[in-house]
Amino acid sequence: MASVTTRAMPKINGFALRKPKLLPVLGFIGLFSLVALFFVWSRVQVTSLEYDISRIEATLRTSRHEVAQLTLEAASLQNPKRIERVARRELGLRLPVPEQVVTVD
C-alpha cells in the first residue's frame, strides 16, 4: 500500500494559506449573473415600451389632425350659402312662388 503524505500549507506573514472553497465563489458569480441578466432584460423591456409609446403617440397625432380636418370639412359642408348653391346648380331647385306655399293652421 502506498502511503500518501500530506504536507502542511505554508504560512505567509502569520496567515495560513488554504485551498479556496469554490461553492461560495460560484454562488456569488451565479447571483451576480442573475442580477445582471435581470437588469439587461428590464432595460430591453423599457426600450420596447418606449418604442410602443412613440408609435402610439404618432398614431394619436395623426388621428387628431384627421379629426381637425374632418371638423373643418363638416363646418364648410353645413354652410347655408353652399347648400343653396348646390341646390340651385346641381339639383336645379329654386325658391317657391307664393302660389306654391301652403300655410298649415
Secondary structure as UniProt FT lines:
FT   STRAND          11..12
FT   TURN            13..14
FT   STRAND          15..16
FT   HELIX           22..77
FT   HELIX           80..89
FT   HELIX           98..100
//
